[in-house]
């Protein structure tokens, strides 16, 4: 009997020790949880109290001269536009450059340009010659800028743009960029004004597109480019075809311009930063380098054109 009581006391003692150690372990566990929570709250408090609002200002760069000009083998007044660079985020028109002395030379003759409007300089009527190097010179604000380009060969013949029969209209398909052609060309299709106001234009529901110009007489000018290679960014920015319909009787002038290698590479870089951006294949944005010296921007090009005329 005494041995039984002794065994019961030993069992009870073991039970009490187990409970004690469980309490000790529980206390350690709870203490770690409390410690971690307290430390987390302390760190959060310290981090939140160290916040400081910083206003970042974009660097202000000095304005630079921007050139946009061409000379072709067409007998006409050739124009050069001069402006100043600015902050594109302001959404304001760039400042025109007036009072500059502007000339174009072909190595044998020098042609003076006269300012015909704010920042717009024109030659007298003349025609450039394929194969010659043309140099633009600008003197403005005590500085001198130059840009040269070689006029390419006379473009090869081409099949004029087609107008599909759509009942009372003849419809033309328009895309600003087209790929996979034998060479790089710039194109213009000019649809003359209607003879009367009873010959309206019928366009797709998407309306007027980039590269399409309309003057006050109702004449439409379509500007587009054919490219000699497949540009992934250009293809990824898939451009839906737009359709423009005209009444019969309008006169059409179509022009095919040859482009120097330097000018096409400039256009390709320009399109990569504008028309062809917004895909997974975008490259790192960078400056578009033209052919204007002394830190000027833009390009002065010499282009030979082949022209055809027909009636819708």
C-alpha positions, 0 to 999 in steps of 0.5 A, spaced: 500 500 500 505 504 501 509 502 495 502 504 491 502 511 494 509 512 493 508 511 485 502 515 485 506 521 488 512 520 483 507 520 477 504 526 480 510 530 480 512 528 473 505 531 471 507 537 475 514 538 472 511 537 465 506 542 466 511 547 468 516 546 462 510 547 458 509 554 461 516 555 461 516 554 453 509 558 452 512 564 456 519 564 451 514 563 445 510 569 447 515 573 449 519 572 442 512 574 439 511 580 443 518 582 442 518 581 434 511 585 434 514 591 438 520 591 434 516 591 428 512 597 430 518 601 433 521 600 426 515 602 422 514 608 427 522 610 425 521 609 418 514 613 417 517 619 421 523 619 416 519 621 410 520 627 406 517 630 400 522 631 395 520 635 388 524 633 382 525 639 377 527 637 370 533 640 368 532 646 363 536 646 357 538 652 353 534 652 346 537 650 340 536 652 332 532 647 329 532 646 321 527 643 317 528 644 309 529 640 303 531 642 296 528 637 290 529 637 282 522 640 282 522 647 279 519 651 285 520 655 291 524 651 296 523 652 303 527 652 309 523 652 316 527 655 322 525 654 330 528 653 337 527 647 341 523 647 347 520 643 353 515 638 349 511 638 356 509 645 355 504 643 349 506 650 346 508 652 339 516 652 338 518 659 337 520 661 330 527 664 328 527 670 324 532 675 321 537 669 319 541 670 313 540 663 309 543 661 303 543 654 299 549 652 294 551 647 289 558 648 289 557 652 283 552 657 285 549 660 291 541 661 292 539 666 297 533 665 301 528 670 303 524 670 309 516 669 307 513 669 314 515 667 321 521 662 321 519 660 313 525 662 308 524 661 301 528 661 294 526 663 288 523 658 283 529 653 281 530 646 280 536 642 283 540 637 279 541 629 281 548 628 283 550 634 286 551 636 293 547 642 296 549 645 302 545 650 307 548 655 311 545 659 316 548 665 320 544 667 326 545 670 333 552 671 331 553 664 330 554 660 323 550 653 322 551 648 316 548 642 313 549 638 307 546 632 303 547 629 296 541 629 291 540 622 289 538 619 282 532 620 279 527 615 282 525 609 277 518 609 274 512 606 278 505 604 278 500 610 280 496 609 286 489 606 285 482 608 286 477 603 287 470 603 285 465 604 291 459 607 287 459 614 287 466 614 290 473 612 288 476 610 294 484 610 296 487 606 301 492 610 306 497 607 310 503 612 313 508 606 313 509 600 309 515 595 309 519 590 305 520 595 299 526 595 295 528 602 297 527 607 301 522 613 298 518 618 301 511 619 297 506 624 296 499 623 293 495 630 292 488 630 290 486 636 287 480 641 290 473 639 287 470 643 282 464 645 286 462 644 293 457 638 290 463 633 290 464 632 297 469 627 301 468 621 304 472 618 309 473 612 314 470 613 321 477 614 323 477 621 320 483 625 318 490 621 320 497 623 321 500 625 315 494 627 311 494 635 310 488 639 307 488 646 305 482 651 304 481 649 297 479 642 299 485 639 296 488 633 300 495 631 301 497 624 303 505 623 306 507 616 307 514 612 307 516 606 304 521 602 307 526 597 305 526 593 311 522 590 316 522 594 322 519 590 328 517 596 332 513 599 326 510 592 325 508 592 332 505 599 332 500 596 327 497 601 323 490 600 320 488 602 313 484 608 312 480 609 306 478 616 303 473 617 297 473 622 292 468 624 287 470 623 279 474 628 276 479 630 281 486 631 279 491 627 282 499 628 283 503 623 285 510 624 287 516 619 289 522 622 292 529 618 293 532 619 299 540 619 301 542 614 306 544 619 311 537 622 311 533 615 311 537 613 317 535 620 320 528 619 319 528 612 321 531 614 328 526 619 328 520 614 327 523 610 332 522 616 337 515 618 335 511 613 330 514 607 332 514 607 340 510 603 345 511 596 344 515 591 347 521 592 342 522 599 344 529 601 344 532 606 350 530 613 348 536 617 345 537 624 341 536 624 334 542 626 330 541 630 324 546 633 319 546 641 322 553 643 325 554 647 331 549 643 335 543 645 331 538 640 330 534 637 324 536 635 317 536 639 311 535 634 305 536 634 297 531 629 294 530 628 287 522 626 285 519 623 279 512 626 278 505 623 275 499 626 274 492 623 272 485 624 273 480 620 278 
